[in-house]
Amino acid sequence: MIPAYNEAARLSAYLRAVVSYFETRGAPFEVIVVDDGSADATSDCVREIRAAHPEVRLVHFPPNVGKRRAVRTGMFNARGVLRLPPRRTRFRRRPCRFVAAILRDPDLREAQQVRQ
């Protein structure tokens, strides 16, 4: 789950790296991007990537509602059993290493097991 506000300049490359990592794992996944009322082309970047990767989902708030509400909405929209919240994940710096650690040890504090 990735909250985004005016991230058009950086989001495309980052989102492609995250999707690429999960595609190599051979397991089903989804990536939810919550656009929190961006004034730039953040939603357009997500839609462009979604056209090639249906695992990417976009939740869009027309007005900015704040990161807390955006994160909460993204987590409630997730369909998977393992949900990775954005806080304390260090996704912006090392998404692949962090996700690999989660997949090896699902009991890490940052991972949250929830029932479907």
HELIX and SHEET records of a PDB file:
HELIX    1   1 ALA A    8  GLU A   23  1                                  16    
HELIX    2   2 THR A   42  ALA A   52  1                                  11    
HELIX    3   3 LYS A   67  ASN A   77  1                                  11    
HELIX    4   4 PRO A   95  ARG A  104  1                                  10    
SHEET    1   A 3 ILE A   2  ALA A   4  0                                        
SHEET    2   A 3 VAL A  31  ASP A  36  1                                        
SHEET    3   A 3 VAL A  56  PHE A  61  1                                        
SHEET    1   B 2 LEU A  82  ARG A  83  0                                        
SHEET    2   B 2 GLN A 112  GLN A 113 -1                                        
END                                                                             
